[in-house]
Amino acid sequence: MLNILTPGSEPDATVMRAMFAARKSVFVDLLKWDVPVLDGQYEIDQFDNVHARYLVLTDPDGNHLASARLLPTTREGILSGLFRKLCDGPVPTAPDILEITRFCLDRRLRAAERRQARDALVLALVDYALANGITQYCAVAELGWLRQIVDFGWDCRPLGPLGQMKGERLAAVRILIDADTPARLFAGGIRATGLPSIPASLAA
């Protein structure tokens, strides 16, 4: 199931808790990020506020599979607030540009399930953009994840040179979204089955 949580919508507390717990498991327990943890269970930072949007994939029992947080670039975000030096020029800023952050695949998934959840979330991001007039995403990614992002097949362009932070090589990218993007992803091997389309009523 695809859960879309947007500013002004009533959040599903169970879905939100499951997402924040999964983020803590991935980003704190596995990757050892130095980020805030609430009650020893939930990874929540200053950008998890009323302006954030979330796409959360859950199974029929409500268990977290994959999720991503989208931040408006008209406000300070991860790239503009923490990694501005990764951009050669100005940080992308516009109402039709969102920043993808906290792309999270649940650690309990097996390899094939992780691939399916990843593909479904990527396609959900594109569907959401097309349904809401979003023409670009930007993101910060470490080198290994960056290679995967580029290989998806969509129009992904670097915003500047590779940088380094705490031993990790990082890059900022711009992802252009248009009507041809789903076909490009399909050609790149991105597949999803059973992913619901986004109803017009959920357009933000």
Backbone as CSV, one residue per row, in Angstrom:
resi,resn,N_x,N_y,N_z,CA_x,CA_y,CA_z,C_x,C_y,C_z
1,MET,0.844,-1.193,0.000,0.000,0.000,0.000,0.883,1.248,0.000
2,LEU,0.492,2.224,-0.797,1.212,3.489,-0.830,0.492,4.508,0.038
3,ASN,1.180,5.010,1.054,0.640,6.041,1.936,1.279,7.364,1.568
4,ILE,0.463,8.371,1.303,0.954,9.691,0.931,0.564,10.673,2.029
5,LEU,1.548,11.213,2.709,1.309,12.129,3.818,1.824,13.502,3.415
6,THR,0.915,14.455,3.302,1.272,15.786,2.821,0.902,16.834,3.864
7,PRO,1.501,18.037,3.775,1.147,19.101,4.714,-0.360,19.338,4.725
8,GLY,-0.925,19.361,5.915,-2.358,19.587,6.047,-3.171,18.317,6.112
9,SER,-2.550,17.170,5.737,-3.284,15.908,5.807,-3.181,15.341,7.216
10,GLU,-4.116,14.471,7.558,-4.106,13.842,8.878,-3.167,12.644,8.840
11,PRO,-2.031,12.685,9.544,-1.077,11.577,9.456,-1.595,10.328,10.142
12,ASP,-1.247,9.181,9.583,-1.552,7.892,10.207,-0.431,7.611,11.207
13,ALA,-0.753,7.651,12.490,0.266,7.534,13.529,1.022,6.214,13.442
14,THR,0.322,5.127,13.097,0.977,3.828,13.006,1.993,3.810,11.870
15,VAL,1.608,4.370,10.728,2.517,4.435,9.582,3.717,5.313,9.907
16,MET,3.481,6.448,10.548,4.572,7.367,10.880,5.553,6.715,11.857
17,ARG,5.038,6.051,12.881,5.932,5.395,13.843,6.763,4.310,13.173
18,ALA,6.110,3.532,12.298,6.837,2.468,11.609,7.941,3.044,10.726
19,MET,7.655,4.165,10.056,8.659,4.796,9.202,9.825,5.329,10.025
20,PHE,9.541,6.052,11.106,10.613,6.614,11.930,11.453,5.502,12.578
21,ALA,10.812,4.383,12.957,11.558,3.259,13.533,12.459,2.619,12.473
22,ALA,11.953,2.480,11.250,12.766,1.918,10.167,13.945,2.829,9.861
23,ARG,13.715,4.129,9.866,14.806,5.070,9.633,15.875,4.943,10.714
24,LYS,15.464,4.766,11.955,16.445,4.602,13.029,17.260,3.330,12.822
25,SER,16.596,2.251,12.414,17.285,0.988,12.185,18.317,1.107,11.067
26,VAL,17.967,1.829,9.998,18.867,1.953,8.849,19.948,2.996,9.090
27,PHE,19.540,4.221,9.394,20.487,5.332,9.386,21.323,5.430,10.667
28,VAL,20.771,4.990,11.792,21.511,5.072,13.056,22.176,3.740,13.384
29,ASP,21.378,2.655,13.425,21.928,1.362,13.835,22.878,0.784,12.786
30,LEU,22.506,0.873,11.508,23.326,0.273,10.451,24.413,1.215,9.950
31,LEU,24.015,2.429,9.561,24.966,3.351,8.927,25.697,4.249,9.917
32,LYS,25.264,4.237,11.176,25.943,4.970,12.252,25.916,6.487,12.054
33,TRP,24.843,7.002,11.476,24.718,8.445,11.347,24.552,9.077,12.728
34,ASP,25.120,10.240,12.889,24.984,11.004,14.129,23.793,11.954,13.983
35,VAL,22.595,11.404,14.165,21.361,12.165,14.008,20.482,11.927,15.228
36,PRO,19.514,12.821,15.471,18.683,12.678,16.675,17.839,11.407,16.666
37,VAL,17.657,10.834,17.853,16.787,9.673,18.040,15.836,9.986,19.193
38,LEU,14.553,9.805,18.954,13.531,10.094,19.947,13.155,8.814,20.687
39,ASP,13.196,8.866,22.020,12.803,7.736,22.872,13.577,6.456,22.560
40,GLY,14.776,6.611,21.986,15.579,5.450,21.669,15.036,4.589,20.545
41,GLN,13.970,5.062,19.862,13.298,4.220,18.869,13.141,4.866,17.494
42,TYR,13.026,6.186,17.448,12.605,6.851,16.221,13.634,7.884,15.770
43,GLU,14.032,7.815,14.502,14.936,8.815,13.933,14.097,9.966,13.394
44,ILE,14.159,11.092,14.069,13.374,12.275,13.714,14.282,13.489,13.851
45,ASP,14.337,14.332,12.814,15.176,15.521,12.898,14.354,16.789,12.698
46,GLN,15.041,17.912,12.571,14.367,19.205,12.495,13.568,19.401,11.218
47,PHE,13.819,18.558,10.217,13.096,18.693,8.956,11.814,17.868,8.916
48,ASP,11.584,17.074,9.954,10.319,16.357,10.077,9.301,17.297,10.722
49,ASN,8.834,18.217,9.920,7.943,19.252,10.426,6.701,19.345,9.537
50,VAL,5.911,20.387,9.726,4.627,20.500,9.019,4.802,20.727,7.518
51,HIS,6.015,21.010,7.067,6.250,21.270,5.650,6.689,20.011,4.890
52,ALA,7.057,18.967,5.599,7.551,17.749,4.964,6.406,16.933,4.364
53,ARG,6.731,16.219,3.295,5.808,15.263,2.688,6.471,13.889,2.756
54,TYR,5.659,12.850,2.836,6.202,11.497,2.955,5.477,10.549,2.006
55,LEU,6.243,9.687,1.354,5.687,8.558,0.623,6.143,7.310,1.368
56,VAL,5.185,6.510,1.811,5.501,5.344,2.644,4.803,4.117,2.062
57,LEU,5.585,3.112,1.712,5.038,1.848,1.248,4.941,0.891,2.428
58,THR,3.754,0.297,2.612,3.539,-0.676,3.679,2.929,-1.949,3.099
59,ASP,3.087,-3.042,3.823,2.450,-4.287,3.396,1.005,-4.303,3.891
60,PRO,0.223,-5.351,3.565,-1.188,-5.371,3.980,-1.401,-5.295,5.490
61,ASP,-0.380,-5.659,6.269,-0.493,-5.589,7.724,-0.008,-4.254,8.288
62,GLY,0.384,-3.331,7.415,0.831,-2.023,7.870,2.298,-1.943,8.213
63,ASN,3.058,-2.999,7.923,4.497,-2.977,8.199,5.232,-2.137,7.151
64,HIS,6.232,-1.397,7.594,7.012,-0.534,6.712,7.821,-1.359,5.722
65,LEU,7.781,-0.960,4.446,8.611,-1.565,3.410,9.659,-0.589,2.895
66,ALA,9.231,0.615,2.589,10.130,1.638,2.049,9.471,2.998,2.228
67,SER,10.292,4.027,2.279,9.740,5.370,2.459,10.735,6.422,1.999
68,ALA,10.223,7.598,1.749,11.053,8.749,1.408,10.386,10.004,1.941
69,ARG,11.209,10.946,2.338,10.716,12.257,2.787,11.029,13.274,1.705
70,LEU,10.067,14.130,1.421,10.230,15.189,0.430,10.151,16.539,1.130
71,LEU,11.153,17.370,0.875,11.212,18.686,1.499,11.068,19.776,0.452
72,PRO,10.341,20.843,0.769,10.249,21.958,-0.179,11.589,22.681,-0.276
73,THR,12.017,22.997,-1.476,13.285,23.705,-1.637,13.131,25.206,-1.417
74,THR,11.904,25.663,-1.208,11.682,27.069,-0.888,11.988,27.357,0.580
75,ARG,12.275,26.314,1.348,12.702,26.445,2.731,14.056,25.754,2.880
76,GLU,14.740,26.002,3.997,16.023,25.338,4.215,15.832,23.832,4.321
77,GLY,16.691,23.075,3.622,16.643,21.621,3.664,18.018,21.042,3.898
78,ILE,18.170,19.763,3.607,19.454,19.090,3.800,20.519,19.700,2.890
79,LEU,20.196,19.849,1.604,21.177,20.360,0.648,21.507,21.818,0.921
80,SER,20.499,22.642,1.073,20.750,24.075,1.252,21.312,24.399,2.627
81,GLY,20.945,23.606,3.641,21.380,23.909,4.992,22.681,23.255,5.405
82,LEU,22.960,22.049,4.867,24.108,21.280,5.328,25.157,20.998,4.256
83,PHE,24.742,20.949,2.981,25.659,20.511,1.932,25.695,21.476,0.754
84,ARG,25.548,22.736,1.024,25.546,23.742,-0.041,26.823,23.685,-0.883
85,LYS,27.940,23.316,-0.275,29.220,23.295,-0.994,29.270,22.216,-2.075
86,LEU,28.308,21.294,-2.086,28.277,20.277,-3.124,27.730,20.814,-4.445
87,CYS,27.231,22.049,-4.436,26.679,22.658,-5.641,27.666,23.670,-6.221
88,ASP,27.921,23.575,-7.508,28.771,24.556,-8.176,28.114,25.931,-8.199
89,GLY,26.821,25.949,-8.397,26.063,27.195,-8.453,25.048,27.256,-7.329
90,PRO,23.988,28.025,-7.522,22.951,28.125,-6.488,22.265,26.774,-6.260
91,VAL,21.857,26.542,-5.027,21.067,25.358,-4.715,19.710,25.490,-5.409
92,PRO,19.228,24.430,-6.069,17.911,24.514,-6.720,16.821,24.932,-5.741
93,THR,16.093,25.953,-6.105,15.045,26.486,-5.242,13.873,26.935,-6.096
94,ALA,12.733,26.297,-5.933,11.528,26.671,-6.668,10.357,25.864,-6.120
95,PRO,9.133,26.363,-6.269,7.973,25.601,-5.788,7.804,24.250,-6.466
96,ASP,8.328,24.113,-7.702,8.161,22.851,-8.412,9.389,21.946,-8.302
97,ILE,10.259,22.219,-7.324,11.422,21.377,-7.052,11.347,20.914,-5.600
98,LEU,11.396,19.609,-5.383,11.423,19.049,-4.036,12.740,18.323,-3.813
99,GLU,13.142,18.235,-2.557,14.358,17.509,-2.200,13.991,16.142,-1.632
100,ILE,14.549,15.091,-2.223,14.352,13.740,-1.696,15.340,13.506,-0.565
101,THR,14.835,13.135,0.591,15.681,12.825,1.739,15.169,11.547,2.402
102,ARG,16.023,10.922,3.190,15.665,9.738,3.986,14.991,8.645,3.145
103,PHE,15.584,8.348,1.981,15.128,7.218,1.161,15.508,5.955,1.922
104,CYS,14.515,5.218,2.393,14.756,4.158,3.367,14.101,2.856,2.924
105,LEU,14.887,1.793,2.836,14.388,0.449,2.558,14.507,-0.373,3.837
106,ASP,13.428,-1.038,4.218,13.404,-1.737,5.497,14.454,-2.841,5.542
107,ARG,15.193,-2.907,6.641,16.274,-3.876,6.779,15.780,-5.315,6.873
108,ARG,14.510,-5.509,7.209,13.983,-6.870,7.358,13.699,-7.534,6.013
109,LEU,13.727,-6.768,4.944,13.411,-7.321,3.628,14.570,-8.152,3.090
110,ARG,14.237,-9.227,2.391,15.246,-10.008,1.686,15.634,-9.279,0.403
111,ALA,16.709,-9.741,-0.244,17.267,-8.995,-1.383,16.232,-8.750,-2.470
112,ALA,15.487,-9.766,-2.862,14.489,-9.604,-3.924,13.380,-8.650,-3.491
113,GLU,12.995,-8.723,-2.220,11.954,-7.827,-1.702,12.448,-6.393,-1.654
114,ARG,13.714,-6.219,-1.303,14.292,-4.875,-1.271,14.279,-4.251,-2.663
115,ARG,14.640,-5.035,-3.672,14.637,-4.536,-5.047,13.216,-4.133,-5.450
116,GLN,12.238,-4.971,-5.123,10.853,-4.667,-5.478,10.376,-3.404,-4.774
117,ALA,10.692,-3.280,-3.480,10.280,-2.100,-2.726,10.983,-0.854,-3.240
118,ARG,12.276,-0.978,-3.561,13.017,0.167,-4.103,12.401,0.649,-5.407
119,ASP,12.140,-0.282,-6.318,11.562,0.094,-7.607,10.190,0.739,-7.429
120,ALA,9.386,0.159,-6.548,8.050,0.703,-6.315,8.119,2.119,-5.766
121,LEU,9.076,2.378,-4.870,9.194,3.714,-4.292,9.704,4.717,-5.329
122,VAL,10.642,4.316,-6.157,11.129,5.203,-7.218,9.986,5.585,-8.154
123,LEU,9.188,4.604,-8.556,8.061,4.893,-9.442,7.010,5.738,-8.747
124,ALA,6.823,5.524,-7.442,5.880,6.357,-6.691,6.341,7.812,-6.650
125,LEU,7.644,8.020,-6.523,8.180,9.383,-6.538,7.895,10.066,-7.871
126,VAL,8.049,9.327,-8.962,7.774,9.895,-10.280,6.279,10.158,-10.450
127,ASP,5.440,9.195,-10.070,3.988,9.386,-10.165,3.540,10.589,-9.346
128,TYR,4.110,10.713,-8.144,3.742,11.833,-7.282,4.140,13.156,-7.927
129,ALA,5.329,13.204,-8.498,5.786,14.429,-9.153,4.868,14.801,-10.315
130,LEU,4.556,13.842,-11.149,3.716,14.118,-12.316,2.304,14.538,-11.893
131,ALA,1.800,13.996,-10.802,0.458,14.334,-10.340,0.391,15.701,-9.672
132,ASN,1.549,16.230,-9.263,1.558,17.459,-8.476,2.373,18.583,-9.099
133,GLY,2.723,18.481,-10.368,3.431,19.561,-11.036,4.862,19.740,-10.575
134,ILE,5.466,18.678,-10.053,6.873,18.726,-9.643,7.733,18.387,-10.854
135,THR,8.598,19.280,-11.253,9.409,19.078,-12.453,10.813,18.575,-12.157
136,GLN,11.254,18.710,-10.905,12.603,18.276,-10.557,12.634,17.809,-9.114
137,TYR,13.515,16.868,-8.858,13.933,16.520,-7.507,15.417,16.842,-7.387
138,CYS,15.866,17.139,-6.186,17.297,17.200,-5.908,17.563,16.309,-4.704
139,ALA,18.809,15.920,-4.539,19.148,15.005,-3.453,20.645,15.018,-3.209
140,VAL,21.035,14.588,-2.008,22.428,14.327,-1.665,22.563,12.825,-1.509
141,ALA,23.586,12.231,-2.128,23.752,10.778,-2.077,25.224,10.426,-1.911
142,GLU,25.463,9.341,-1.162,26.843,8.838,-1.088,27.144,8.087,-2.383
143,LEU,28.406,7.854,-2.650,28.849,7.425,-3.969,28.196,6.122,-4.429
144,GLY,28.102,5.127,-3.543,27.513,3.854,-3.939,26.056,3.989,-4.315
145,TRP,25.312,4.754,-3.550,23.897,4.975,-3.844,23.746,5.855,-5.078
146,LEU,24.665,6.785,-5.271,24.623,7.647,-6.451,24.697,6.829,-7.729
147,ARG,25.557,5.826,-7.755,25.695,4.986,-8.953,24.377,4.281,-9.265
148,GLN,23.683,3.824,-8.229,22.386,3.187,-8.451,21.376,4.184,-9.001
149,ILE,21.355,5.394,-8.434,20.406,6.420,-8.872,20.591,6.724,-10.356
150,VAL,21.833,6.886,-10.766,22.116,7.186,-12.170,21.685,6.025,-13.062
151,ASP,21.926,4.796,-12.604,21.617,3.617,-13.405,20.116,3.374,-13.564
152,PHE,19.284,4.061,-12.781,17.836,3.884,-12.928,17.380,4.269,-14.336
153,GLY,18.080,5.200,-14.965,17.751,5.564,-16.328,17.056,6.900,-16.497
154,TRP,16.669,7.544,-15.402,16.039,8.853,-15.542,17.084,9.931,-15.774
155,ASP,16.647,11.147,-16.016,17.545,12.256,-16.341,18.122,12.813,-15.044
156,CYS,19.300,12.313,-14.666,19.941,12.666,-13.400,21.254,13.384,-13.697
157,ARG,21.407,14.587,-13.154,22.576,15.407,-13.461,23.259,15.877,-12.176
158,PRO,24.593,15.865,-12.154,25.296,16.358,-10.962,25.145,17.867,-10.810
159,LEU,25.089,18.309,-9.581,25.026,19.744,-9.289,26.399,20.314,-8.968
160,GLY,27.374,19.447,-8.799,28.720,19.898,-8.479,29.636,18.696,-8.334
161,PRO,30.866,18.908,-7.869,31.835,17.814,-7.737,31.538,16.966,-6.505
162,LEU,32.167,15.801,-6.453,32.074,14.964,-5.261,32.698,15.686,-4.071
163,GLY,32.071,15.512,-2.913,32.623,16.044,-1.678,32.850,14.910,-0.698
164,GLN,33.353,15.229,0.471,33.617,14.205,1.471,33.215,14.708,2.837
165,MET,32.562,13.809,3.605,32.174,14.135,4.970,32.262,12.880,5.809
166,LYS,33.068,12.916,6.868,33.237,11.798,7.787,33.561,10.499,7.042
167,GLY,34.454,10.620,6.062,34.910,9.451,5.337,34.020,8.990,4.205
168,GLU,32.868,9.628,4.023,31.963,9.250,2.934,32.084,10.242,1.785
169,ARG,32.074,9.724,0.557,32.069,10.580,-0.621,30.625,10.852,-1.018
170,LEU,30.314,12.124,-1.160,28.940,12.553,-1.376,28.832,13.400,-2.631
171,ALA,27.645,13.410,-3.209,27.373,14.262,-4.362,25.942,14.769,-4.282
172,ALA,25.733,15.942,-4.855,24.385,16.494,-4.995,23.952,16.324,-6.439
173,VAL,22.689,15.931,-6.628,22.193,15.692,-7.983,20.838,16.373,-8.177
174,ARG,20.552,16.595,-9.453,19.254,17.097,-9.885,18.613,16.021,-10.764
175,ILE,17.351,15.683,-10.503,16.624,14.680,-11.276,15.454,15.372,-11.962
176,LEU,15.486,15.398,-13.286,14.413,16.037,-14.048,13.285,15.039,-14.279
177,ILE,12.059,15.486,-14.062,10.878,14.636,-14.197,9.981,15.193,-15.289
178,ASP,9.637,14.347,-16.262,8.673,14.745,-17.293,7.874,13.520,-17.712
179,ALA,7.020,13.692,-18.706,6.132,12.603,-19.123,6.881,11.386,-19.632
180,ASP,8.120,11.562,-20.068,8.908,10.445,-20.587,9.660,9.684,-19.497
181,THR,9.670,10.205,-18.274,10.458,9.579,-17.206,10.029,8.145,-16.914
182,PRO,8.729,7.832,-16.818,8.363,6.418,-16.563,8.925,5.465,-17.611
183,ALA,8.898,5.864,-18.869,9.437,5.002,-19.928,10.939,4.837,-19.779
184,ARG,11.640,5.902,-19.393,13.083,5.796,-19.191,13.405,4.820,-18.058
185,LEU,12.628,4.902,-16.987,12.842,3.994,-15.863,12.559,2.549,-16.267
186,PHE,11.512,2.347,-17.035,11.188,1.001,-17.506,12.334,0.441,-18.341
187,ALA,12.870,1.287,-19.211,13.999,0.859,-20.040,15.227,0.565,-19.187
188,GLY,15.339,1.229,-18.041,16.465,1.002,-17.137,16.266,-0.178,-16.203
189,GLY,15.123,-0.855,-16.324,14.895,-2.053,-15.524,14.107,-1.835,-14.251
190,ILE,13.574,-0.634,-14.053,12.782,-0.351,-12.859,11.365,-0.868,-13.078
191,ARG,10.928,-1.794,-12.216,9.627,-2.421,-12.346,8.901,-2.372,-10.999
192,ALA,7.577,-2.363,-11.064,6.777,-2.470,-9.843,5.450,-3.107,-10.202
193,THR,5.000,-3.998,-9.354,3.700,-4.623,-9.561,2.822,-4.329,-8.366
194,GLY,1.552,-4.069,-8.642,0.605,-3.831,-7.564,0.709,-2.471,-6.929
195,LEU,1.481,-1.553,-7.514,1.600,-0.212,-6.954,0.400,0.625,-7.383
196,PRO,-0.381,1.142,-6.442,-1.573,1.896,-6.819,-1.219,3.236,-7.438
197,SER,-2.041,3.677,-8.366,-1.859,5.010,-8.922,-2.282,6.039,-7.894
198,ILE,-1.842,7.284,-8.076,-2.136,8.330,-7.107,-3.454,8.992,-7.460
199,PRO,-4.470,8.877,-6.622,-5.738,9.524,-6.909,-5.582,11.051,-6.964
200,ALA,-6.371,11.685,-7.811,-6.290,13.139,-7.917,-6.594,13.801,-6.583
201,SER,-7.415,13.152,-5.766,-7.791,13.742,-4.465,-6.619,13.853,-3.523
202,LEU,-5.530,13.090,-3.801,-4.359,13.138,-2.947,-3.292,14.063,-3.471
203,ALA,-3.545,14.718,-4.597,-2.577,15.670,-5.099,-2.458,16.829,-4.118
204,ALA,-1.210,17.166,-3.772,-0.995,18.212,-2.760,-1.183,19.590,-3.367
